[in-house]
């Protein structure tokens, strides 16, 4: 039995960020760094909750997912950002692939 397909998400983050934005420590080539992928949906949840000040329920309504999904995306996005800073990793923003 395969898992339920991923629900479409309405991300309003600038799409120009996807696949082109790499945040990394200065002076170290990207190929020498471990890479952490931050999905656009994680970035959008962080933007709505942390930057815009929306509640997780309001952010869920905006994106079209449940509050629990927003909570999971916010937690995973924060962890990835903090890990990349503390462990000198390259943070790459990209659109996540829909799960089959």
C-alpha angles and dihedrals in degrees: 000000000000123000121261113275118260113265114242113257128212102223115181095183110123107276090214086078094063115100094351104066117087120169112195144151113284118254098022120102113238093237089063094055133081109245128228118195117219110193122224089239090056090048091048092051091049090048094050097043103034104027103029095034096230120154117247090254092052091047090050091053090049094050097035099243136104125276088247091057090050090050091051092047093047092049094047092045093051091048092051093049094048093044092050091051096045096042099041094245130154112251111212121192113211141149110265119235116248112251115245 
